[in-house]
Amino acid sequence: MGRVEGKVAIVTGGGTGIGRATAQRLAAEGAKVTITDVNTEAGQAVAEELGGDAVFLQQDVREEADWQRLMEAVAAQHGRPDILVNNAGILATTPYQFLDQTDLEQWRAIQAVNVEGVFLGCKYGVAAMSAGGRPKGGAGGGSIVNLSSIAGLIGTPGAVAYGASKGAVRQISKTVAIDCARKGLGIRCNSVHPGTIRTDMGDQVMRMGGGDPEKALAASIRRIPMDEPAQAVDVANCILFLASDEARHVTGAELVVDGGITAV
Ligand SMILES: NC(=O)c1ccc[n+]([C@@H]2O[C@H](COP(=O)([O-])OP(=O)(O)OC[C@H]3O[C@@H](n4cnc5c(N)ncnc54)[C@H](O)[C@@H]3O)[C@@H](O)[C@H]2O)c1
């Protein structure tokens, strides 16, 4: 019996990185996983690799119509969703993000994916997950996990728009958590805050200053008390816990996965 056996799960941005690792862990623990991404090739490849009940659906998280289409498709294929991982996110659209180098176009592009995408996900996710009613607390409830970052907890020079977007994700998560709890919907909502993670986005962070990415990585590792970056699966394991009934009393929480960076 898997830790999320038979649960219906959606992972946005599941074609690469943390999303891919999350889809793998949820499927390995018995969930029926729908992977979404704007990158059709990558998302399709993950669904094929997982096999079984895993499917891929092309989705742009910025588009309301895509959320409606996704929830209808999941309901038709697998039934009511139990788990939604709002993982899709972008770091930047241009190399620099210091305040004086960030224009309004870049600011809005980042908020559109990272904030509006999570807002729409929570809105359509709660509606789809609460259909027909759920137990008010404990096991058998729904779970939404939103990907924030340590940049949503502490100031990050050079990531003004990204940091603001991830702070908003933290706040959306807590508000949705309380709203669902007070309405007795049986849906929990939590945020996850990775630090330095080796993914496509993690490597993009190392290239952002315009210097040597290997030196940037070494400097980044020196900031980590545990002295090594996390792998995507380390974040995926935390998401799996929050998605499962093991976390049945956990809502509105922020799970930091940063090797101790923000504890200093
Ligand atoms: N990697 C890190 O160091 C790190 C640290 C903290 C937080 N995070 C957060 O974790 C999440 C996953 O990051 P990652 O490192 O795996 O990134 P990644 O770039 O490797 O993967 C992100 C995925 O999201 C998809 N995507 C982008 N825009 C989309 C859209 N509009 N609609 C649907 N899909 C879209 C991409 O195609 C990609 O497959 C992000 O929200 C990110 O902000 C990452």
PDBQT file of the ligand as one rigid body, heavy atoms in Angstrom, charges set to zero:
ROOT
HETATM    1  N1  LIG A 301      15.528  25.111  -8.429  1.00  0.00    +0.000 N 
HETATM    2  C1  LIG A 301      15.602  25.932  -7.405  1.00  0.00    +0.000 C 
HETATM    3  O1  LIG A 301      16.725  26.302  -6.982  1.00  0.00    +0.000 OA
HETATM    4  C2  LIG A 301      14.337  26.421  -6.733  1.00  0.00    +0.000 A 
HETATM    5  C3  LIG A 301      14.490  27.062  -5.504  1.00  0.00    +0.000 A 
HETATM    6  C4  LIG A 301      13.344  27.548  -4.867  1.00  0.00    +0.000 A 
HETATM    7  C5  LIG A 301      12.086  27.391  -5.440  1.00  0.00    +0.000 A 
HETATM    8  N2  LIG A 301      11.963  26.760  -6.645  1.00  0.00    +0.000 N 
HETATM    9  C6  LIG A 301      10.604  26.659  -7.208  1.00  0.00    +0.000 C 
HETATM   10  O2  LIG A 301      10.275  25.298  -7.475  1.00  0.00    +0.000 OA
HETATM   11  C7  LIG A 301       9.435  25.211  -8.635  1.00  0.00    +0.000 C 
HETATM   12  C8  LIG A 301      10.055  24.262  -9.638  1.00  0.00    +0.000 C 
HETATM   13  O3  LIG A 301      11.369  24.732  -9.944  1.00  0.00    +0.000 OA
HETATM   14  P1  LIG A 301      12.423  23.901 -10.818  1.00  0.00    +0.000 P 
HETATM   15  O4  LIG A 301      13.756  24.217 -10.281  1.00  0.00    +0.000 OA
HETATM   16  O5  LIG A 301      12.005  22.474 -10.949  1.00  0.00    +0.000 OA
HETATM   17  O6  LIG A 301      12.264  24.676 -12.221  1.00  0.00    +0.000 OA
HETATM   18  P2  LIG A 301      12.413  24.186 -13.729  1.00  0.00    +0.000 P 
HETATM   19  O7  LIG A 301      12.669  25.418 -14.518  1.00  0.00    +0.000 OA
HETATM   20  O8  LIG A 301      13.390  23.061 -13.801  1.00  0.00    +0.000 OA
HETATM   21  O9  LIG A 301      10.945  23.623 -14.041  1.00  0.00    +0.000 OA
HETATM   22  C9  LIG A 301       9.806  24.445 -14.108  1.00  0.00    +0.000 C 
HETATM   23  C10 LIG A 301       8.782  23.834 -15.023  1.00  0.00    +0.000 C 
HETATM   24  O10 LIG A 301       7.641  24.725 -15.101  1.00  0.00    +0.000 OA
HETATM   25  C11 LIG A 301       7.239  24.808 -16.459  1.00  0.00    +0.000 C 
HETATM   26  N3  LIG A 301       6.521  26.074 -16.702  1.00  0.00    +0.000 N 
HETATM   27  C12 LIG A 301       7.061  27.321 -16.793  1.00  0.00    +0.000 A 
HETATM   28  N4  LIG A 301       6.102  28.220 -17.069  1.00  0.00    +0.000 NA
HETATM   29  C13 LIG A 301       4.923  27.537 -17.135  1.00  0.00    +0.000 A 
HETATM   30  C14 LIG A 301       3.566  27.910 -17.394  1.00  0.00    +0.000 A 
HETATM   31  N5  LIG A 301       3.235  29.186 -17.679  1.00  0.00    +0.000 N 
HETATM   32  N6  LIG A 301       2.611  26.940 -17.369  1.00  0.00    +0.000 NA
HETATM   33  C15 LIG A 301       2.950  25.646 -17.132  1.00  0.00    +0.000 A 
HETATM   34  N7  LIG A 301       4.205  25.235 -16.901  1.00  0.00    +0.000 NA
HETATM   35  C16 LIG A 301       5.195  26.166 -16.899  1.00  0.00    +0.000 A 
HETATM   36  C17 LIG A 301       8.533  24.697 -17.255  1.00  0.00    +0.000 C 
HETATM   37  O11 LIG A 301       8.289  24.341 -18.619  1.00  0.00    +0.000 OA
HETATM   38  C18 LIG A 301       9.298  23.650 -16.467  1.00  0.00    +0.000 C 
HETATM   39  O12 LIG A 301       9.019  22.344 -16.917  1.00  0.00    +0.000 OA
HETATM   40  C19 LIG A 301       9.288  26.646  -9.170  1.00  0.00    +0.000 C 
HETATM   41  O13 LIG A 301       8.067  27.200  -8.727  1.00  0.00    +0.000 OA
HETATM   42  C20 LIG A 301      10.466  27.368  -8.542  1.00  0.00    +0.000 C 
HETATM   43  O14 LIG A 301      10.243  28.750  -8.423  1.00  0.00    +0.000 OA
HETATM   44  C21 LIG A 301      13.064  26.265  -7.297  1.00  0.00    +0.000 A 
ENDROOT
TORSDOF 0
